[in-house]
């Protein structure tokens, strides 16, 4: 063999190295040239290079960083390199694997485990039922995005992080407020009667998600927004009907498959990661308003009629008029605290998120445990949103043929007050915008003068009858909620015959939400206030069994087949109580209501679906 190689490469710049049955072509410099930096020598270093499954990797290039001196691993993945300079660093590289660098120090033996490179993984995607397939073998379109891309810029939710990253997918925040519901449409709307939302599946567990989650003119955010972006490994978007066929009719608008991190792909042993981020929301542009003329119409001073009287007499021009709470007429003048009323009302919003993860990767098991925390204060007073996430995901390899996977995710979202997103008179944005330019804002900003003297909690101070003080309403007219969403998966994979795999799964999604809305006495159109409370829950359970067969028939031809069944159970209930007649001001519960003023609503639903499915390609 060596004679043949000498003849073939005679007169060329190609050199070769023979290691057992492995022939490596390289340059003469890599084989024999020693850099001037290697004047001071250390003992040789040897070791073995393997992949994540422990199999040896032949042909891995091992060079001394900054020089052309190096070698390659033999058929058993072993290498040995000598003539080492002081403070040398070894660089390990191989096609399809992440390049690694190791400082030698005093070590004489260095073993390396190489992980697949993300570029190589892009060709393999997760499809329906969690089945991994070669992307080029699919007959439909699948869009993918990795977890690292999602976390380049911290966002409030998963879908916000996906904007602009997958072709044919439209993502929009429903009301433009941090934490509000996010709407996702794949390849355009397909129905005028539904919300056109795809089916979201997290590690095989379907979750109940809607385009919005409104409660008394406040958006509480949808279920997919509760997920922790830092826990996500990959997202696959199945775009065509054939791609989502295995999920049935509820996948008619497409499927979004979310795979969470589980400790694989990391170096052997225990790993700890922590990241934190702080985001500032700074209002930078307000709506233009005039501050030269008082409230009125056609130059006349009017402040009790329609909401939009902006063109009255000129301010600071000697015009006298009787204003609210004044016994005698006074001059209509401008106020410095009114000119910048929008800027004074809004504030800087702050968002802080923290994520801690502990991973473990061993020969017989891998796991990941994570904690996430999200804390947001809004750009309006007394607006907040908090999230807490706990994730546990791991696999135990009981034998070479039997694996068991456990996954539990707990997501909690809560708020003491979510912003009103309507355009009614209850909206503080409308109230602060439409206040008359002649009004002194001082008593409306000061909590001690929000209520009329001697009537605290009963009669609010207002510049006109059909107007609510936005500062008071932000404090007392609140919409709060607390939602907990739990996902569970138990999965067994058993290859009882070569190339034939049996998978059994138990999947559970459970969510419970409590929402309350309260408004004080003397609220516009609600003189005795109101209190609403709604408790709702949703539960889905799936028992699934599947046989999978994969066989390479020829070099360019392989057979893949799946046959299985699913038992699905859904249950939901809602209890809603409301009153618009509080007997005692400031006491918000259903018992504090006038006779006959309470509305009761109760509903529940139950569904069972048994199905068989199959696929061959």
C-alpha positions, -999 to 999 in steps of 0.1 A, spaced: 0 0 0 28 24 9 45 18 -25 12 26 -43 8 58 -24 44 69 -31 38 64 -68 5 82 -68 17 113 -49 52 115 -63 61 151 -73 31 166 -54 27 185 -21 5 158 -7 17 138 22 0 108 38 -2 90 72 -11 53 76 -27 43 109 -37 7 108 -65 6 81 -69 44 81 -51 66 55 -50 103 61 -40 128 34 -24 160 46 6 183 39 43 177 47 42 207 72 15 190 94 34 158 95 69 170 100 75 207 103 80 219 138 72 255 147 100 277 162 77 280 192 86 245 202 121 252 213 114 241 249 99 206 250 76 187 273 68 150 275 43 136 250 5 137 255 -18 109 245 -54 101 248 -86 90 232 -114 109 213 -149 96 214 -184 108 205 -213 113 230 -222 76 229 -187 66 238 -177 53 203 -142 61 191 -137 88 165 -109 80 139 -95 108 118 -99 136 143 -73 163 137 -52 171 168 -28 201 164 -9 224 188 -27 257 186 -6 284 169 16 258 151 13 234 122 25 205 143 -1 178 149 -15 143 142 -48 125 137 -65 98 157 -63 62 146 -91 37 140 -96 33 178 -98 71 183 -64 72 200 -36 97 194 -2 107 207 17 139 202 51 149 214 76 179 211 52 201 230 60 237 239 54 253 273 18 263 279 7 244 249 -30 241 239 -44 212 219 -70 218 193 -94 190 183 -114 193 151 -136 170 131 -162 175 104 -197 176 119 -184 181 155 -177 212 176 -140 221 177 -125 219 212 -94 234 227 -77 220 259 -48 236 278 -23 208 284 -6 221 316 10 191 334 -14 165 319 1 136 300 -33 120 292 -62 139 277 -94 122 267 -120 142 247 -157 137 241 -168 156 210 -204 169 206 -222 173 173 -221 207 157 -253 226 153 -248 228 115 -249 191 113 -280 189 134 -299 213 112 -305 184 87 -324 164 113 -358 178 125 -385 168 149 -418 159 132 -452 147 144 -454 126 175 -417 136 183 -403 114 155 -369 127 142 -365 125 105 -339 136 79 -351 170 67 -344 162 30 -365 130 32 -397 149 41 -424 156 16 -436 188 33 -422 220 47 -408 222 82 -394 254 97 -369 251 126 -353 275 150 -328 267 178 -329 277 214 -297 298 211 -315 320 184 -345 325 207 -323 339 235 -302 363 215 -325 391 228 -345 383 259 -383 385 253 -414 381 274 -424 348 257 -415 321 233 -435 334 203 -421 369 207 -386 354 203 -397 336 171 -408 367 152 -391 369 118 -372 336 122 -394 312 102 -407 318 67 -445 318 62 -452 323 99 -469 355 111 -465 364 148 -481 395 164 -487 407 200 -525 411 202 -526 443 222 -490 454 221 -486 452 259 -458 431 276 -474 398 287 -505 401 265 -515 372 242 -495 365 211 -512 355 179 -495 330 155 -507 322 120 -490 297 97 -493 304 59 -522 328 64 -556 326 80 -576 295 69 -610 303 86 -632 333 93 -648 316 123 -618 303 143 -587 320 158 -565 301 132 -540 291 160 -518 261 154 -516 232 179 -487 237 203 -470 205 216 -442 206 243 -422 174 244 -451 155 231 -477 172 254 -504 192 237 -513 225 254 -545 245 253 -537 278 237 -560 305 224 -553 337 204 -563 359 234 -573 355 270 -595 385 278 -611 392 312 -631 424 317 -611 444 291 -577 431 302 -556 406 284 -541 380 308 -518 363 282 -522 329 266 -507 296 277 -478 294 254 -465 327 267 -460 310 302 -431 288 289 -396 296 298 -376 304 266 -343 295 283 -356 258 286 -361 254 249 -338 233 227 -355 235 193 -388 245 178 -402 228 147 -431 243 128 -450 218 107 -467 238 79 -486 214 56 -517 193 62 -497 161 57 -472 172 83 -498 175 110 -521 147 99 -511 124 128 -526 150 153 -560 149 137 -584 178 130 -572 201 158 -539 205 139 -556 219 108 -538 252 113 -504 236 116 -484 223 146 -456 239 166 -434 213 182 -413 225 211 -385 204 224 -370 213 258 -334 208 270 -326 175 287 -289 176 295 -277 159 263 -251 174 241 -231 186 271 -198 175 284 -197 145 307 -205 152 344 -223 180 362 -227 215 346 -242 247 360 -253 277 340 -268 310 350 -279 340 330 -297 372 339 -309 402 318 -325 436 325 -346 454 299 -359 490 301 -390 501 283 -387 539 279 -417 559 265 -402 581 239 -431 596 220 -465 609 231 -495 618 211 -495 655 201 -521 676 220 -529 713 220 -524 733 252 -533 767 239 -571 766 241 -594 755 270 -620 729 267 -650 739 247 -666 741 213 -664 769 188 -646 791 213 -671 787 241 -661 772 274 -678 738 278 -667 709 299 -697 687 307 -709 677 273 -691 654 248 -657 639 256 -638 657 229 -642 695 235 -607 708 228 -614 741 211 -627 766 236 -614 801 245 -577 809 244 -559 803 277 -540 830 295 -560 856 277 -582 871 305 -612 848 298 -632 842 331 -653 811 336 -667 791 365 -648 758 368 -657 726 387 -654 729 425 -652 768 423 -678 791 437 -670 820 415 -655 824 380 -617 825 375 -594 831 347 -587 801 324 -549 796 325 -525 770 314 -507 748 340 -471 735 337 -482 702 353 -509 697 325 -487 705 295 -466 674 301 -494 653 316 -487 623 293 -450 623 301 -457 626 338 -482 598 338 -461 572 320 -430 558 336 -400 537 326 -409 500 326 -383 474 339 -380 437 332 -356 414 349 -352 377 341 -330 351 358 -324 315 348 -304 288 367 -299 253 352 -281 222 365 -273 196 339 -259 161 342 -246 138 314 -234 103 322 -232 70 303 -264 57 318 -284 89 323 -288 126 315 -309 152 331 -315 190 334 -332 209 363 -339 245 358 -354 275 376 -366 306 359 -379 340 372 -394 369 353 -404 402 369 -419 431 350 -432 466 360 -451 484 332 -449 518 318 -482 528 336 -485 530 374 -493 498 393 -489 475 363 -469 443 368 -463 407 356 -444 379 373 -435 345 361 -418 315 378 -408 283 360 -395 250 372 -383 224 347 -372 188 352 -362 166 322 -341 135 320 -336 100 306 -324 69 323 -308 42 301 -318 10 320 -303 -13 294 -289 -10 259 -324 -15 246 -346 2 272 -348 39 281 -372 58 304 -378 95 301 -394 118 327 -404 154 322 -422 179 345 -427 216 339 -444 240 362 -452 275 349 -468 302 370 -479 336 358 -495 362 380 -502 399 383 -518 423 407 -530 445 378 -531 441 340 -537 471 318 -571 478 303 -568 473 265 -602 487 255 -610 522 242 -637 529 268 -638 557 294 -622 532 319 -590 533 299 -564 555 316 -547 563 283 -579 579 271 -585 597 304 -550 613 305 -552 623 268 -586 640 269 -583 661 301 -588 698 295 -557 719 292 -570 744 317 -571 718 345 -546 719 374 -533 683 377 -519 687 412 -550 674 431 -554 645 407 -518 633 411 -518 636 449 -533 604 466 -545 625 495 -568 645 473 -581 618 450 -613 616 470 -635 645 480 -631 657 515 -649 635 540 -660 611 512 -629 588 509 -638 557 489 -672 571 480 -669 602 457 -638 607 436 -625 642 425 -630 646 388 -627 675 364 -659 665 346 -687 640 354 -680 614 327 -642 613 334 -623 590 358 -591 601 374 -565 578 358 -542 579 388 -570 568 411 -582 541 387 -547 527 383 -546 521 421 -581 510 428 -596 496 395 -575 465 390 -576 432 371 -555 405 388 -549 369 379 -529 339 390 -523 310 365 -505 277 370 -497 254 341 -482 219 347 -469 196 320 -460 159 327 -446 132 305 -435 96 313 -421 77 283 -406 43 278 -386 33 246 -379 -4 242 -361 -18 211 -371 -54 217 -361 -65 182 -334 -50 161 -347 -19 142 -382 -23 158 -389 1 187 -419 2 210 -427 36 226 -453 40 254 -462 75 268 -484 91 294 -489 128 287 -507 153 309 -514 190 306 -532 208 335 -539 245 339 -558 265 365 -565 302 365 -581 326 389 -589 361 377 -606 390 396 -617 425 385 -626 453 409 -637 489 405 -644 514 433 -675 534 440 -681 564 418 -666 549 387 -680 563 356 -712 543 347 -707 521 378 -716 544 408 -714 515 433 -684 498 418 -681 462 408 -664 429 416 -660 400 392 -643 367 399 -637 337 375 -621 304 382 -613 281 353 -593 249 347 -584 227 318 -570 192 318 -559 169 290 -545 134 293 -531 112 266 -521 75 268 -502 65 237 -484 35 223 -464 33 191 -443 8 171 -416 23 150 -395 5 124 -365 19 105 -343 0 81 -317 10 56 -325 -11 25 -300 3 1 -274 30 3 -299 57 -8 -331 39 2 -345 35 37 -378 24 51 -396 42 80 -429 30 94 -450 39 125 -482 23 138 -499 32 171 -529 43 190 -539 71 213 -565 75 241 -573 112 248 -594 128 276 -602 165 279 -620 182 308 -626 219 314 -648 239 338 -655 276 345 -672 294 375 -680 331 371 -696 354 397 -701 392 393 -718 421 411 -722 458 402 -736 469 435 -711 468 464 -728 476 497 -696 486 516 -672 507 496 -637 492 492 -648 457 502 -644 435 472 -661 401 474 -693 385 462 -709 385 497 -707 423 497 -734 429 472 -769 442 471 -799 419 468 -804 406 433 -772 421 419 -751 390 416 -746 371 383 -737 334 385 -724 313 356 -711 278 357 -701 255 328 -681 224 322 -672 202 293 -658 167 288 -644 149 257 -629 115 249 -612 105 217 -597 71 208 -577 70 177 -553 48 156 -526 62 133 -500 49 109 -473 63 87 -449 48 62 -423 64 40 
